[in-house]
Amino acid sequence: MGRRFLRVIILGDLLALAVALVAAIKGVYGAVPPRPWQLPPGATLWPFVGLLVLGALVGSYLNHRSWAKSAPRPSYGRALAVVATAVAITAVGLVSTRVYWSRQLLVTTAVLWLGLALAHRLAHRQRPWEEPMVVITGEKQLAEHLRDAPHTNVLAVLDPGELPPEEPFVEGVTVVVDLRAVLGDEMARFVSSLNLAGYSIRPLVEVYEEHTGRIPMVHLAEGWELTRPVDRSAYEPVKRVIDVVGTVVTAPVWLVVGLVVWTVVKLDSPGPAIFRQERVGRHGKRFVLYKFRTMVHDAEANGPQFAAIGDPRVTPVGRFLRKSRLDEIPQLWNVLKGDLSIVGPRPERPVFVERFQETIPFYGTRHLIRPGVTGWAQVNYGYADDEADTVEKLTYDLYYVKHASLWLDLQILGRSIWTVLTGFGAR
């Protein structure tokens, strides 16, 4: 059902482009198609239109794939990303081919298209799609997590050992079955009959991961579900190349922004602008992480401790830097050195890693891959200020370890950029 909803969003974007293009041509040239005498001799708008449609298709495809295995949502940031991708491809194509085009037409089309794309997302957000489901599990907490997810409608939670309900399920409901649970004889026959009747039967783990973006910790068995995909993955070397190229290409921007932030930090409070701290990386290797200082100098004179909400050690400028994630700009040097990836689980300090590996099951699994400047747990949960929060964040980190891919990285980067530009989603 989620994929069908995503297709509706994409078709809405393409329809919005068609309407915007027609309106823009009529506004710029006074007619659709424009009168021949309004164009240079031999000129035509078809190459321009073709490039714009191609860009829209590429942007929509990237948008579709970047949802990875998670449930799609009508995001405003993705509308901006689709339009920006299409305009960029169109601009490159026009400059390369040197065909006729109008700057006014391109700008007008982009503005109208973005407005319509945002409008139809606003309409969808008034009544977001929901997947009706009946959950068969003894893990009540997992069922509650599904109830709290934005695109689920949990009609009932059935105990695996109970007798099945007498009334039939409504049409289109998804039956979510906990495969680790031992079903009673009557419940097993009931699930089998639902399957034969054409109902969608899905494993609890799959549905839970899709709708929450987390790994259900109680379903892990010796961690083999996590280690096998990572060991066989061919994405790691590709990811490293993308990290280096992306950092080098965007270096002029980050150097300028970083210089401004460095100056502001120096003026805000005494102490060095760059903060250095030992962290634990891939396979437990330690390295020095760099970031702009967001706390007062010697903030940990009394020993290591978590940063709490409203922490008095955080400077006024530091609060803004943390919210906008600009304090992490120096970590791009760690990316070039190979300590970090652009996307991955956030590296933790050795003193906390040693404690968590003793008290939290599977905590060491997050070290199977290179840590990142930003990550899935960062965009979904934010900072952890105690061990309970760390367990919650770990469920997101393990999801990333299991499903790491280019498409998931694009989704994380998009949400991180949206946070930097708008402040929305920062925690």
Secondary structure, DSSP 4 states (H G I P E B T S, - for coil): -HHHHHHHHHHHHHHHHHHHHHHHHHHHHSSSSPPGGGS-TT--SHHHHHHHHHHHHHHHHHHHHTTTTSPP---HHHHHHHHHHHHHHHHHHHHHH-----HHHHHHHHHHHHHHHHHHHHHHHHS---EEEEEE-S-HHHHHHHHHSTTEEEEEEE-TTSPPPSSPPPTT-EEEE-TTS---HHHHHHHHHHHHTT-EEEEHHHHHHHHHSS--GGG-STTHHHHHHHHH-SHHHHHHHHHHHHHHHTHHHHHHHHHHHHHHHHHHSSS-SEEEEEEE-GGG-EEEEEEE--B-TTTTTT---PPPTT-TTB-HHHHHHHHHTGGGTTHHHHHHHTS-EEESPPPB-HHHHHHHHHHSTTGGGGGGS--EEE-HHHHHT----SHHHHHHHHHHHHHHHHH--HHHHHHHHHHHHHHHHH-TT--
